[in-house]
Amino acid sequence: MTQRKGRGVLRLAAAALALSLGVLGAATLPAAAAAPSAATPSVTSAISEAAVDAGKAGTKPTIVLVHGAFADSSGWSLVAPALQAQGYNVVAFSNPLRGIDYDSQYLRDFLSTIPGPIVLVGHSYGGALITNAATGNPNVKSLVYIAAYALAEGESVAAANELGGGHSAVTEHLVIRPFPGASEGDADAYIDPAFFPELFAQDLPKIVAKTMAASQRPGSYASLVTPSGVPAWQTIPSWYMVAKQDRIIPPEAERAMAARAGSKVVEVNTSHVPMISKPLSVIQMIKDAAK
């Protein structure tokens, strides 16, 4: 029964993500993805049930979702509507992916326009941004790291990957392309599409992972080695979701970063994208951080 339930959520996740990217029509989806069983728990049913609770609490915080490199805001397509149905104002921030300093300042300025409490959620490289952008912002009440970089001051993404003795193969499978105005030695980095499914999203249907590979947004290569600033997790409560089958950030490194930040930790048996393969777990963690 547990496996059947997991497959049902996964099929729905695959269908919803593919449709959100505009690459599949309903006629091309497998029947199970297009019409999940009524007995199968899904994000759709979670939204319907959760809507009853909307407005019961007082003013809810704004949830700001920050995607990482090799991705875009469509990765939150399952999480965002469930939170909206519960009365949260949700913003899926568009990460420029031009480097930690620029991107963090961009997010910091963006957050300054949001009144009231904020729950800041970062996936992957997006974690580096929330770590820097939230520092000194009294409106940010909590940080949520979804298989993300909770960097220490002076630490780079590349250095963080070595924490705990794990290994990431992603730098061995990058495609480098120039971009206008790049500083010397910098360029755009993509994950080689031939390796993207097995590295980034091995627990999603191959057709969805291939679509993600084709539509990935590149990150600045310099982002790998740029040192981080004063971390917001030193003063702001944090939650951390460890993806036990992550092949982008080693799970050992995720555990080390979570322990260092004093985060409340949940481990899930997923690839690098738990917000797609285990969206209900991600939704629950964000709700916990928003209390």
N, C-alpha and C positions, 0 to 999 in steps of 0.2 A: 504493500500500500504506500509506504514512504517513497519508494522509487517511482511509483506511478504519479504521485503528487508532484515530485520533483520534476518529472518529465513534462507534466502539464504546465507548470509555471514556466519551464524553459521554453516550451513551444510557444506559449503566449508572448514571452519576452522576445523571442526571435521574430515572431510575426509583427509585433508592435514596433520593434526597432527597424525592421526592414521597411515597413510602411512609412515610418517617420522619415526615413531617408529618401523616400519616393522612388525606390527601385523595384518594388514588387506591387502588383495589383492583387486584389483579393482572389482573383481566379487562379493565380499562380501559387497560392499558399497551400500547403498540405491541409487536408480536411481537419486534422487534429489541431493545427495551429489556427485555422480560421474560425473554428467553432469548438473550443475546449469543452469537455464534459462538464455538466452542471455539478458533478460531484468533485471536480478538481478545483482546489483553491487557486485563485488567480488574483492578479493585481486589480482586475475589474471588480471582483467581488469584494476585495478589501476596500476599494474606493466606496462602493455602495454602502457597506456596513459602517465604514468610518464616518461617512457624511452625517450620520445621526449625531455624532459628537461635536460637530462643527458649532462653534459659538458658545459651548457650555463653559469653557474657561474664559478668563478675561482676555485682554489684548494679547494676541499670540505674537511671538517674534517673527521677523522676516527670515526666511530660509534662503541663503545665498549658496548656490551650487556652483562649484568651480571645477571644470574639467581639466585634464592634463594634456600632455603632448601625445601626438599620434591619434588624437580624438577631437571631438567637438561636443557642443551642448546636447546633441541628440542622445548621448549616452544616458541622460537623465530622463528620458521619455517615459519610463515606467515609474520612477520615483516621484517626479514633480506632480503629476495629476492626483496621486494618492494623498499627498500632503495638502494640495490645494483643496481637495474635497473635505479635509478636516479643518478648513478655515485658515490655513497658513497662507501668507503672501509669499510666493516662491519666485525667485529670480535665478535663471540659469545664466550665469556670467559668461561672456565670450572672452576667453583667455587669448591675448595677443600672441603668446608663445614667441616672444622676442628676447627673452632672457629674464633671469630672476629679478634684477634691479628694476628694469622697465615694467615688467608685468606686475610686480608687487606694488609699485607706485600707482600703476593704472588701477589696480583693484582697490588700493587705499583711497584714491580719489573717488572711485565709484561708491565705496562704502560710506563716505562722508555725506552722500546725498540721501541716505536712507535714515529716516527718523525712527527712534525706538530701538528695542533690543533686536539683536541679530544672532542667528546661529549660522556659523560659517563652515561649509562642508567642502572638503577638497579631495579629489581623486588623483592619485599618482603625483605627477609634477604639480598639480594644483595644490597639493599639501604644502609644498615649498612656498607657494604664494600666500596661503592663509597664515602660515607661520610668521611671515614678515609683515603682511598688510594689516593684521589685527593688532599688532603691537602698539600700545598707547591709545587704542580706540575703546572708550568706555562703553560703547553700545554693544560690542561683541561679547555675548554672555557665555558662549561655548564654542569649541572647535571640534569638528568631526573629521577624522582622517579615515578615508576609505582606501585601503591598500595604497598609502600615500607617504610622501616624504615629510616627516616631522623633524626638520633639520635643526642642529645645534648651531650656535653662533660660530661663524668661520668655516662651517662644514659645507661641502659641495654635494650635489646629487651623486656624483661618481664615488666620492668617499663614503657616503651613506650606504651605498650598495654593498660595501665590504663589511659592514657591521655584522657581528654574529658569525662570521666565517662562511656565509653563503656565497653564491655566485650568480650573476645575471649574464645571460648570453646575448642580451639585446645589442650591446655595442659591437658585437661581432657580425651583426646582420643589418647594418644601417646603409641606406642609400643617401649619399651626400650630394646636394645640389646648391649652386650659388644663388644668392639673392641680392638685389640692388642695395647698396649702402652698407653691406656687411663689413665689419671691421676685419683687419687682417687675421686670417686663420679661422674665421667664423663662416658658417654656411647653414643651410637648412638640412635637417636630418629627418629622414623617413625610415620606418621599418620596412625592410625588403618585403614586398607583398607576398613573395613565395614562402616567407617564414612567419608572416604576421599571424595567421590563424593558430599555429602551434605555440607561438610565444605569448600572444596578447589575449587570446580568447579561445583556448582549446576546449572549453566546455560548452561552447555555443555551436549551433548547427553551422557547418562549413559555409553554406551560402551566405549566412549573416556575417561571419568572420571575414569572408572575402570582400563583402561589400564594405565593411569597416576598413579593411586594408586599402581599398580603392579610394575611399573618401577621407582617409586620414589627413589631418593637418600637420604639417611639419613643425618641429621645434627647433629653435636656434641651438646649434651644436655647442655654443659657448655656455648654454645653461647647465651642461654637465659638470663644468668645472668652476663656475662662479660661486664664491663663498656667500653663505647666507648671513643675514643680520641677526639682531637680538630676537630670540624666539618668543612669540606670543604665548606659547604653552607654559612659560615660566609663571605667568600670572593669571591665565585664563583656563578654566577647567576643560579637559579634553577627553574625547572618546576615540577609540581606534579599532578599526576592523581589519584583522589580519586575514589575508587570503592564503590559505594553506598550500594551494597549488600554483601560487604566483610564479611566473617565469620572467617577469620584468623586474620587480623588486623582490629579492630573495625573502621568503617568509622569516628567516632568521634575522634579517635586517629590520623587518617590520616589527618583530617582537622587541628587538633592542631599542628601536625608536620609541615604541609605545611605553616601555618600562622607564626609559629615561624621562619621558614627558609626564609620567605619573598618570597615564590615561586609563580610563575604564575600557577594558579590552573584551572584544568578542571575536572568536575565530570561526571562520566559515570555510567549508571545503570547496573553494572555487578557484577559478583562474584570476587574472588581474582585474576582471570587471564584475565584481559582485553586485554592483547596482543593476546589472543586466541579468546575470545568472541567478542571483539571490536577492531580488529587489525587496521582498518583504522583510528580510533581515536588515537591509539598509534603512528602509522606512522606519522600522522600529527603533534602530539606534538613533536616528535623527530626532524622532519623537522624544526619546529619553533625554537627549541633550537639550531639548527645547522646554523641558519641564521647569 
